[in-house]
């Protein structure tokens, strides 16, 4: 599954938004959430920021809304 691949952590934010905005993802929502969290942690590391909830939300941007609705 693409969301579980190591390469998924290397995509840019626009690609993340494009993937996670799809209504036709063929996997459970928890898998989408876990992939997004792993991506956000990797993004924090790339940006040299501490991995914490505030920075994870900032890395995810508006796509975070998907998980709180």
Buried (B, 14 or more C-beta within 10 A) or exposed (E): EEBEEEEBBEBEBEEBBEBBEEEEBEEEEEBBBEBBBBBBBBBBEEEEBEBEEEBBEBBBEEBBEBBEE
